[in-house]
Amino acid sequence: MKKLFLLSILLCFVAAGLAATTALSGQWIGTLKTDDGNEYPLQYNFKVDGDKLTGTVRGPHGDLPINDGQIHGSVFSFDVSLDKMFLLHTGKIYPDSISLDIECDETKAHTVLKRN
């Protein structure tokens, strides 16, 4: 009986993780606010295949591909190349939004994305 209980709990965690990864697929929008007061609209198009994350980011410089995307449960990461800069993105999936941190060298920014 104890083994059955533990197995059912494990299956619940696996199902929740799969639901989170599937929920990431699609189009998400947000705004990046910089320290100098500028705002830039962002659009992310995510595609999930197992634990691999691909897609594009649309910002002020056009569409850029997502590189080295990984997803583990409700947490994901990827980078985007812009000229000679690498923008590291790390995020967490919530039921109605995505919390996203963007890092480039010493500069860090945070935004929240909503499904479009």
Secondary structure, 3 states (H helix, E strand, C coil): CHHHHHHHHHHHHHHHHHHHHHHHCEEEEEEEECCCCCEEEEEEEEEEECCEEEEEEEECCEEEECEEEEEECCEEEEEEEECCEEEEEEEEECCCCEEEEEEECCEEEEEEEEEC
